[in-house]
Amino acid sequence: MTATIKEIAGDKYVLWGASWSLYTAKVRPYLIKKGIDYVEICPSHPHFMEHIVPTVGYITH
């Protein structure tokens, strides 16, 4: 069974991104510098396709 986002992140912000992504790499130090608690979750997590993509409306591969 896959853990829910609430179980993983709790009350922290969720940074959706791959650890090797240059875009994620630009956001990560900003969050750290500002002292924002966050959890980084890879978009391969099932919640991403089930909830995030339908909300956004599209995704490119």
CORVEN-V511235 format. One line per field, one symbol per residue. ss: DSSP state (~ for helix, > for strand, _ for the rest). phi: phi as a letter, one per 20 degrees, with the letter a starting at -180 (. if undefined). burial: 1 if it has 16 or more other C-alpha atoms within 10 Angstrom, else 0. A space follows every 10 residues. Layout:
ss: ???
phi: ???
burial: ???
//
This chain:
ss: ____~~~~~_ __>>>>____ _~~~~~~~~~ ~~~____>>> >____~~~~~ ~~~~~~____ _
phi: .effffffem eefdderefe fffffefgff fffemefbce cffffggfff cfffffoabd d
burial: 0000100010 0001111000 0000000100 0000000111 1000000100 0000000000 0
//
